[in-house]
């Protein structure tokens, strides 16, 4: 890729894990020639999809959407790639590589979509196929614009293909961004056929309607959100699994076969299809390779000495980025709500009787003491236990007081905590692989029930709001606890809905935006995330513009850094 002002102009030729994205060498062919053929145009549309893999199911995307919220704080000694996002420190500035990387990714995706829309008429496609592809890229352009405007605010909006450097940047209003988003979604719905409901990871009309419903919720267009949400639920043929664990079971992780998935980002376990977006980037945690979601909130289990828990497919590679706040854990009543046990891992079992720690790393942790394969090695608990209780168990215990102080602030090294195992993948060869084959679900039918409940509440129809949220809660109840899971009108307000969205959508990369759009970001972070509470300020609702972009523009008096940042 060639660096230019404001964004990268990407070489729009990518390999992919999806069956409709194929690797082709285009280096010696110009875009004007390549994209005037059906085959070449297909490679351009495929590029429009490729950039979604840098955001969804990747640690970088989780940093932008989950860390530093009421649900997740920084985990491990260095919080993966983004301690500045976890804690809103002074280091959260436009000079951070992560900020510039994601800016370039999203603007590259936008430019690919602009090119695909502009070049469709000259690509030699049949009328039906041209409409299909235009519907897909209009949806994807709306998606990229949404992520850009919600991340950085009123920055650069453009809808023309750019293939030469620009050194002048002009801001467009948030309203202008959303006008374009809704125009693109209208085109997507108009162009895409009503069937199929699913198409191997390609955007469908159903996906466009579901995403438009989400965008209507963002903009306070509650009546239309209700209409679209009802249509998606009523016409999709999709439904809720009997158990929440089935929703994310690795055997149901292919979106095409998942009864709750509306649209997803395709991933694969084929390493030949893995790649990165940046020259010289070697980390499998970045780029368009496998899904990294199993790792985003997993504790350093292998560092617990003398317990016999080693790196296996069941435990995942030991890479720590974030951990749940105690407030998030307490949002669940695990005695009635099956989502707690399906979301978190609290018990770890002996899987090795040899001293792998010393053998491979020279650190004397020791083999298990009096424990056999399959025995409980240690547990992590969200409540405190007595010393007598600890003494009565053979296994080690990390309770609430070992991990959080009285105010809920994390203590120690932040290595041992209740891990998020919602996205578990136990099919990898050894467990050392950082990538998973599971697809990243972007739109699910469960979200539509939450959307309807919130829209009905905001539209002053609390009876319907309670009805929709109880449909979801009954299905997520532990068998026999359905009545206990139901709520009344007196229970329902926007904070309850945010709690419910946390329970249902944990780790699905919506949390930061949910708190921001409801005006609850500062309030709930200050209340529920004491690690970030002392630093977060109102200007943190937006991220800093990359410093490289600000340095490159010539109209510096007009295009400045977002308020609050250096």
C-alpha positions in Angstrom: 0.0 0.0 0.0 1.1 3.5 -0.7 0.8 6.1 2.0 -1.0 9.3 1.0 -2.7 12.2 2.8 -5.9 11.3 4.7 -5.9 7.6 4.0 -4.2 4.8 2.1 -5.2 4.1 -1.5 -5.3 0.4 -1.3 -4.3 -2.2 -3.9 -7.8 -3.7 -4.2 -6.7 -7.3 -4.6 -7.1 -9.6 -1.6 -7.2 -13.2 -0.8 -10.0 -14.3 1.6 -11.4 -17.1 3.7 -14.7 -17.0 1.9 -15.6 -19.1 -1.0 -16.5 -16.1 -3.1 -13.2 -14.2 -2.4 -10.4 -15.7 -4.5 -6.7 -14.8 -4.6 -5.6 -13.3 -7.9 -2.4 -11.6 -8.9 -3.3 -8.2 -10.4 -0.1 -6.3 -9.9 0.6 -5.8 -13.6 -2.9 -4.7 -14.5 -4.2 -1.1 -14.1 -7.5 -0.6 -12.3 -9.2 0.9 -15.4 -8.5 -2.3 -17.4 -9.0 -4.7 -14.5 -12.3 -3.4 -13.2 -13.9 -3.2 -16.7 -14.1 -7.0 -16.8 -16.6 -9.1 -14.7 -13.7 -11.0 -13.1 -11.8 -7.9 -12.2 -14.9 -6.1 -10.9 -15.5 -9.1 -8.6 -12.0 -8.7 -7.1 -13.0 -5.0 -6.4 -16.2 -6.1 -4.6 -14.2 -8.7 -2.7 -11.8 -5.9 -1.5 -14.8 -4.0 -0.1 -15.5 -7.0 2.2 -11.8 -7.6 3.1 -11.5 -4.6 5.4 -14.2 -5.8 7.7 -11.7 -8.4 9.0 -9.5 -5.7 10.5 -12.4 -4.5 12.8 -14.7 -7.5 13.5 -13.2 -10.3 15.5 -9.8 -8.7 15.9 -8.1 -7.4 19.1 -7.7 -3.9 17.5 -11.5 -3.7 16.9 -12.1 -4.9 20.5 -9.9 -2.1 21.8 -12.1 0.5 20.1 -15.5 -1.1 21.0 -15.2 -3.1 24.3 -12.2 -1.8 26.4 -12.7 1.1 28.7 -16.5 0.6 29.0 -18.6 -0.4 31.9 -18.1 -4.0 31.0 -14.4 -4.4 30.2 -11.2 -2.9 31.6 -7.6 -3.7 30.8 -6.3 -7.2 31.4 -2.8 -8.5 31.8 0.3 -6.4 32.6 0.2 -4.3 29.4 -3.5 -4.8 28.3 -2.6 -6.1 24.8 -2.3 -3.4 22.3 -4.3 -0.6 24.0 -3.9 0.3 27.7 -4.5 3.9 26.7 -8.0 2.9 25.5 -8.7 0.8 28.6 -7.9 3.5 31.1 -8.2 6.8 29.0 -4.7 7.8 29.9 -2.8 10.8 28.5 -1.3 8.4 26.0 -4.6 8.2 24.2 -3.5 10.5 21.4 -3.4 10.6 17.6 0.2 9.5 17.6 -0.7 6.0 18.6 -0.1 3.5 15.8 -3.4 1.7 16.5 -5.4 4.9 15.9 -3.7 5.5 12.5 -4.0 1.9 11.5 -7.8 1.7 12.0 -8.3 5.1 10.4 -6.5 3.9 7.3 -8.4 0.6 7.3 -11.8 2.2 7.5 -11.1 4.8 4.9 -9.6 2.2 2.6 -12.8 0.2 2.9 -14.8 3.3 2.1 -12.6 4.0 -0.9 -13.0 0.5 -2.2 -16.8 0.8 -2.0 -16.7 4.2 -3.7 -14.7 2.6 -6.5 -17.0 -0.3 -6.8 -20.1 1.9 -7.0 -18.6 4.2 -9.6 -17.3 1.4 -11.8 -20.3 -0.9 -11.8 -21.8 0.3 -15.1 -18.6 -0.4 -17.0 -17.9 -3.9 -15.5 -19.8 -6.0 -18.1 -22.1 -7.6 -15.5 -25.6 -8.7 -16.2 -28.3 -6.4 -14.8 -29.3 -8.7 -12.0 -25.7 -9.4 -10.9 -24.9 -5.7 -11.1 -27.8 -4.8 -8.8 -26.7 -7.6 -6.4 -23.2 -6.3 -6.2 -24.2 -2.7 -5.9 -26.6 -3.6 -3.1 -23.7 -5.3 -1.3 -21.2 -2.4 -1.6 -23.8 0.2 -0.7 -24.4 -1.7 2.6 -20.6 -2.0 3.2 -20.2 1.7 2.5 -22.9 2.5 5.0 -21.1 0.2 7.5 -17.7 1.9 7.0 -19.2 5.4 7.3 -21.0 4.4 10.5 -17.8 3.2 12.1 -15.9 6.3 11.0 -18.4 8.8 12.2 -19.1 7.1 15.5 -15.4 6.8 16.2 -14.1 10.2 15.1 -17.2 12.4 14.6 -17.6 15.0 11.9 -14.5 14.1 9.9 -14.0 13.6 6.2 -17.0 12.3 4.2 -16.5 11.4 0.6 -18.3 9.3 -1.8 -16.1 9.5 -4.9 -13.3 7.2 -5.7 -9.9 8.7 -4.8 -6.9 7.5 -6.7 -4.5 10.5 -6.3 -3.2 12.2 -3.2 -5.2 14.8 -1.4 -3.7 17.4 1.0 -6.9 19.3 1.9 -9.4 17.9 4.3 -12.9 19.3 5.0 -15.2 18.2 7.9 -18.7 17.0 7.2 -21.4 17.0 9.9 -22.6 13.9 11.7 -26.0 14.6 10.1 -24.4 14.5 6.6 -22.7 11.2 7.4 -26.0 9.7 8.5 -27.9 11.1 5.5 -25.4 9.2 3.3 -25.7 6.1 5.5 -29.5 6.0 5.1 -29.2 6.7 1.4 -26.8 3.8 1.0 -29.0 1.5 3.0 -32.1 2.4 0.9 -30.1 1.5 -2.2 -29.0 -1.7 -0.6 -32.5 -2.7 0.3 -33.8 -1.7 -3.2 -31.0 -3.5 -5.1 -30.7 -6.7 -3.1 -33.2 -9.5 -3.8 -35.6 -10.6 -1.1 -34.0 -14.1 -1.2 -31.8 -15.7 -0.2 -32.0 -14.9 3.4 -28.4 -16.0 3.8 -25.6 -16.2 1.1 -22.3 -17.4 2.5 -21.3 -14.2 4.1 -22.4 -11.9 1.4 -24.7 -9.1 2.3 -28.4 -9.8 1.9 -31.5 -7.7 1.9 -32.4 -9.0 5.3 -29.0 -7.8 6.6 -29.5 -4.4 5.1 -32.9 -4.1 6.8 -31.5 -5.2 10.2 -28.6 -2.8 9.9 -30.9 0.0 8.9 -33.0 -0.8 12.0 -29.9 -0.4 14.1 -29.1 2.9 12.5 -32.6 4.1 13.1 -32.2 3.4 16.8 -29.0 5.4 16.7 -30.7 8.4 15.2 -33.9 8.2 17.4 -36.1 7.1 14.5 -37.9 4.7 16.7 -41.1 4.1 14.7 -39.1 3.0 11.6 -36.7 0.9 13.8 -39.8 -0.9 15.2 -41.2 -1.5 11.7 -37.9 -2.9 10.4 -37.2 -4.9 13.5 -40.5 -6.6 13.4 -40.0 -7.4 9.7 -36.6 -8.9 10.3 -38.0 -11.2 13.0 -41.2 -12.0 11.2 -39.8 -12.8 7.7 -36.3 -14.1 8.3 -37.1 -17.7 9.3 -34.4 -17.2 12.0 -35.0 -17.9 15.7 -33.4 -18.2 19.1 -31.6 -21.4 20.1 -32.9 -23.3 23.1 -29.7 -22.5 24.9 -27.4 -19.5 24.6 -24.4 -21.8 24.5 -25.6 -23.2 21.2 -25.6 -19.7 19.7 -21.8 -19.5 20.0 -21.0 -23.2 20.0 -18.0 -23.7 17.6 -20.2 -26.3 15.7 -22.6 -23.5 15.0 -20.0 -20.8 14.3 -20.4 -20.8 10.5 -22.9 -17.9 10.0 -24.5 -19.7 7.1 -25.6 -22.5 9.4 -26.4 -20.5 12.5 -30.1 -19.9 13.2 -29.5 -16.6 15.0 -27.0 -15.0 12.6 -28.3 -12.4 10.2 -24.9 -11.2 8.8 -21.4 -12.0 9.7 -17.7 -11.6 8.7 -16.4 -14.8 7.2 -13.3 -16.4 8.7 -11.4 -19.7 8.1 -9.0 -22.0 9.8 -7.1 -22.4 6.5 -3.7 -20.7 7.2 -3.1 -20.2 3.5 -6.0 -17.7 3.5 -4.6 -15.7 6.4 -2.9 -12.4 5.6 -2.3 -8.8 6.8 -3.1 -5.4 5.5 0.2 -3.7 6.3 3.6 -4.4 4.7 5.9 -5.9 7.3 3.1 -6.7 9.7 3.7 -10.3 11.0 1.2 -10.6 13.9 -1.6 -13.0 13.3 -3.7 -10.8 15.6 -3.9 -8.1 13.0 -5.1 -8.2 9.4 -7.5 -10.3 7.4 -6.5 -13.7 8.8 -8.4 -15.7 11.4 -10.8 -14.6 14.1 -9.1 -13.5 17.2 -12.2 -13.2 19.5 -11.4 -16.3 21.7 -8.4 -14.3 23.0 -9.8 -10.9 23.8 -10.6 -11.6 27.5 -8.8 -14.8 28.6 -6.7 -14.9 31.8 -3.1 -16.0 32.1 -4.1 -19.5 33.3 -0.7 -21.1 32.4 1.0 -18.8 35.0 -0.9 -20.3 37.9 1.9 -22.4 39.3 1.4 -26.0 40.4 -2.0 -26.4 38.9 -1.3 -28.4 35.8 -3.2 -26.2 33.3 -1.3 -26.0 30.0 -1.9 -24.6 26.6 -4.4 -26.8 24.7 -7.2 -26.3 22.2 -9.6 -26.1 25.2 -7.7 -23.3 26.9 -6.5 -21.2 23.9 -3.2 -19.3 23.5 -2.3 -17.2 26.5 -2.8 -13.7 25.2 -4.4 -11.2 27.6 -6.0 -7.9 26.6 -9.0 -7.2 28.7 -11.0 -8.5 31.7 -14.6 -8.0 32.9 -15.4 -5.4 35.5 -16.9 -6.8 38.7 -20.0 -4.6 37.9 -20.4 -6.4 34.6 -20.2 -9.8 36.3 -22.8 -8.6 38.8 -25.2 -7.7 36.0 -25.9 -11.5 35.7 -27.9 -13.6 38.1 -26.3 -16.9 37.3 -28.9 -18.8 39.3 -31.6 -18.0 36.6 -29.7 -16.7 33.6 -27.9 -19.3 31.4 -25.9 -16.6 29.7 -23.5 -16.3 32.6 -22.1 -19.8 32.3 -22.2 -19.6 28.5 -20.3 -16.3 28.5 -17.6 -16.8 31.1 -15.2 -19.6 32.2 -14.9 -19.9 35.9 -13.4 -23.4 36.3 -10.1 -24.7 35.0 -9.1 -28.4 34.9 -5.8 -30.2 35.1 -4.8 -31.1 31.6 -1.0 -31.8 32.1 0.9 -33.9 34.7 4.3 -32.9 33.4 6.3 -29.8 34.2 5.8 -28.1 30.9 6.5 -24.7 32.4 10.1 -25.5 33.4 10.7 -27.7 30.4 9.7 -25.1 27.8 10.3 -21.8 29.6 12.8 -22.4 32.4 10.4 -21.2 35.1 9.9 -23.5 38.1 6.1 -23.6 38.5 5.9 -27.3 39.2 3.6 -30.1 38.2 0.2 -30.6 39.9 0.3 -31.5 43.5 -2.0 -34.4 44.3 -4.3 -33.7 41.3 -5.1 -35.9 38.4 -6.0 -35.2 34.8 -9.6 -33.8 34.8 -9.5 -32.6 38.4 -10.4 -29.0 39.1 -7.2 -27.0 39.1 -8.5 -23.6 40.1 -11.6 -21.5 40.0 -12.4 -17.8 39.6 -15.3 -16.5 41.5 -17.2 -13.1 41.5 -17.9 -13.4 45.2 -15.7 -13.7 48.2 -15.1 -16.9 50.1 -13.9 -17.6 53.7 -10.5 -18.9 54.6 -12.1 -22.1 55.9 -13.8 -22.6 52.5 -10.5 -22.3 50.7 -8.8 -24.7 53.1 -11.6 -27.3 52.4 -10.7 -27.4 48.7 -7.8 -29.1 46.9 -7.9 -26.6 44.1 -6.8 -23.0 44.2 -9.4 -20.2 44.3 -9.2 -16.6 43.0 -12.2 -14.9 44.5 -13.6 -11.4 44.2 -11.2 -10.0 46.8 -8.1 -11.5 45.0 -9.0 -9.6 41.8 -10.8 -6.4 42.8 -10.6 -4.0 45.7 -13.6 -2.8 47.7 -14.4 -0.2 45.1 -14.2 -2.7 42.2 -10.9 -1.6 40.9 -8.6 -4.3 39.6 -5.6 -5.1 41.8 -2.3 -6.9 41.2 -1.1 -7.8 37.7 -4.6 -8.2 36.3 -3.6 -11.7 35.1 -6.1 -13.9 37.0 -9.8 -13.2 36.5 -13.1 -14.7 35.2 -12.5 -15.2 31.5 -14.8 -14.5 28.6 -15.1 -17.9 26.8 -18.2 -17.1 24.8 -16.2 -17.3 21.5 -14.3 -20.5 22.5 -12.8 -22.6 19.7 -11.5 -26.0 20.9 -10.9 -27.3 17.3 -7.4 -25.8 16.8 -4.5 -28.3 16.5 -2.6 -27.3 19.6 -4.1 -24.3 21.3 -1.1 -22.1 20.5 -2.8 -20.7 17.4 -4.0 -17.1 17.8 -6.7 -17.5 15.1 -10.1 -19.2 15.0 -12.2 -20.4 12.1 -15.4 -19.0 13.7 -17.3 -16.3 11.8 -17.7 -12.9 13.6 -21.4 -12.3 14.0 -22.2 -8.6 13.2 -26.0 -8.8 13.2 -28.0 -11.4 15.2 -31.7 -12.0 15.8 -31.3 -11.6 19.5 -30.3 -8.0 19.0 -33.5 -7.4 17.1 -35.5 -8.2 20.3 -33.4 -5.8 22.3 -33.7 -3.2 19.6 -37.5 -3.5 19.6 -37.7 -3.3 23.4 -35.6 -0.1 23.4 -37.4 1.5 20.5 -40.8 0.7 22.0 -39.7 2.1 25.4 -38.4 5.3 23.8 -41.7 5.5 21.8 -43.7 5.5 25.1 -45.0 1.9 24.7 -43.6 0.2 27.7 -46.1 -2.8 27.4 -44.6 -3.8 24.1 -41.1 -3.1 25.3 -41.5 -5.5 28.2 -43.1 -8.1 25.9 -40.1 -8.1 23.6 -37.5 -8.2 26.3 -39.3 -11.0 28.1 -39.4 -13.1 24.9 -35.6 -12.9 24.9 -35.2 -13.4 28.6 -37.5 -16.4 28.7 -35.4 -18.1 26.1 -32.1 -17.2 27.9 -33.4 -18.6 31.2 -32.1 -21.7 32.9 -34.7 -24.4 32.3 -37.4 -24.1 35.0 -36.4 -20.4 35.7 -38.4 -18.8 32.9 -40.9 -17.0 35.2 -38.1 -15.7 37.4 -36.4 -14.2 34.3 -39.5 -12.2 33.3 -39.6 -8.5 34.2 -42.4 -6.0 34.8 -42.9 -2.5 33.5 -41.5 -1.0 36.7 -38.2 -2.8 36.1 -37.7 -1.4 32.6 -35.7 1.8 31.9 -32.7 2.5 29.6 -30.2 1.3 32.2 -32.0 -2.1 32.4 -31.9 -2.3 28.6 -28.2 -1.5 28.7 -27.6 -4.2 31.3 -29.6 -6.6 29.1 -27.6 -5.6 26.0 -24.4 -6.3 28.0 -25.7 -9.8 29.0 -26.7 -10.7 25.5 -24.1 -8.9 23.3 -21.0 -9.1 25.5 -17.9 -8.9 23.3 -19.9 -8.4 20.1 -18.3 -5.0 19.5 -21.2 -2.7 20.2 -20.7 -1.6 23.8 -18.7 1.7 23.4 -21.2 2.9 20.8 -24.2 1.8 22.9 -23.0 3.8 25.8 -22.2 6.8 23.7 -25.5 6.9 21.7 -27.6 6.6 24.9 -25.6 9.4 26.6 -24.5 7.0 29.3 -20.8 6.6 28.5 -19.4 8.8 31.2 -22.0 8.0 33.8 -21.6 4.2 33.6 -17.9 4.2 33.2 -17.5 6.3 36.3 -20.0 4.2 38.2 -18.9 0.7 37.1 -15.3 0.9 35.9 -13.2 2.5 38.6 -10.0 1.8 36.6 -11.1 4.3 34.0 -13.3 6.5 36.1 -10.7 9.0 37.2 -9.5 9.7 33.6 -12.5 9.6 31.3 -13.9 12.9 30.2 -16.6 14.1 27.8 -14.2 14.5 24.9 -13.4 10.7 25.0 -16.7 10.1 23.2 -14.6 10.6 20.1 -11.2 9.1 19.3 -8.2 11.3 18.3 -7.5 11.9 14.6 -4.2 10.3 13.6 -1.4 12.8 13.9 0.0 11.8 10.5 -3.1 13.0 8.9 -3.1 16.3 10.7 0.6 16.8 9.8 -0.1 16.2 6.1 -3.0 18.5 5.4 -2.3 22.1 4.3 -5.5 23.6 5.7 -4.5 23.1 9.3 -6.5 26.0 10.6 -9.7 24.4 9.4 -9.0 20.6 9.9 -7.8 20.3 13.5 -7.5 17.6 16.1 -10.7 16.5 17.8 -11.3 18.6 21.0 -9.5 17.5 24.1 -6.5 15.8 22.4 -3.1 17.3 21.8 
